[in-house]
């Protein structure tokens, strides 16, 4: 038996905003430019919804960061102040 997982409506809205922003930037040359009121359009159409979705999904770490965190071996030495 399969159970359904609950996805918050805001996460669905963020996914739709990201997909529509990607489509706009890919298909409309005007969406790749800059606006006097908003600034650089791909930032607001793609990057900001992507960052918001990343935060809403629980901030999964990139693969390189997880490899560095779980790497064993030598400990890093903490810097100390010199006393004079």
C-alpha distance (Angstrom), angle and dihedral (degrees) to the residues before:
residue distance angle dihedral
X1 . . .
X2 3.78 . .
X3 3.79 122.8 .
X4 3.77 124.3 -153.1
X5 3.76 119.2 -124.7
X6 3.78 118.3 -136.7
X7 3.79 115.7 -116.7
X8 3.77 115.5 -166.7
X9 3.83 114.0 -119.0
X10 3.81 91.0 -124.5
X11 3.80 90.6 58.9
X12 3.80 89.5 52.2
X13 3.80 89.4 49.5
X14 3.81 90.9 50.8
X15 3.80 91.2 50.1
X16 3.80 90.9 51.4
X17 3.80 91.4 47.3
X18 3.80 91.0 51.0
X19 3.80 93.6 48.0
X20 3.80 93.2 46.4
X21 3.81 90.7 47.2
X22 3.79 90.7 51.2
X23 3.79 90.2 49.7
X24 3.81 92.2 48.9
X25 3.79 93.7 49.2
X26 3.80 92.0 45.8
X27 3.80 96.9 46.3
X28 3.80 106.3 30.7
X29 3.80 119.3 59.1
X30 3.81 90.2 -160.3
X31 3.80 90.1 62.1
X32 3.83 89.7 60.4
X33 3.78 92.6 61.5
X34 3.75 136.6 69.6
X35 3.80 132.2 -84.7
X36 3.81 125.8 -149.0
X37 3.81 92.4 -131.5
X38 3.80 102.3 35.0
X39 3.78 104.0 27.7
X40 3.80 121.4 -145.7
X41 3.81 106.1 18.1
X42 3.86 100.8 -152.7
X43 3.80 87.9 57.7
X44 3.80 91.9 60.0
X45 3.80 97.0 34.6
X46 3.82 99.9 45.7
X47 3.80 116.4 4.7
X48 3.81 100.2 46.6
X49 3.84 94.8 48.6
X50 3.82 88.7 45.3
X51 3.82 91.7 52.6
X52 3.80 91.7 46.1
X53 3.79 90.8 49.7
X54 3.80 90.6 48.5
X55 3.82 90.0 53.8
X56 3.81 93.0 44.1
X57 3.80 92.0 51.5
X58 3.80 91.1 57.2
X59 3.81 103.9 -93.6
X60 3.79 101.9 -84.1
X61 3.78 107.6 -157.7
X62 3.77 119.9 -117.7
X63 3.81 114.4 -105.8
X64 3.81 95.1 -108.3
X65 3.81 91.7 53.8
X66 3.80 92.1 51.7
X67 3.80 91.2 48.7
X68 3.80 91.3 51.4
X69 3.80 92.3 47.1
X70 3.81 94.5 51.5
X71 3.78 95.9 41.3
X72 3.76 112.3 120.1
X73 3.76 127.7 -155.6
X74 3.76 132.4 74.6
X75 3.77 120.0 20.2
X76 3.75 119.2 -125.1
X77 3.77 115.9 -112.3
X78 3.76 116.7 -126.1
X79 3.78 117.5 -130.5
X80 3.80 115.7 -111.0
X81 3.78 131.6 -158.7
X82 3.74 119.6 -107.5
X83 3.77 113.7 -120.6
X84 3.75 116.9 -145.2
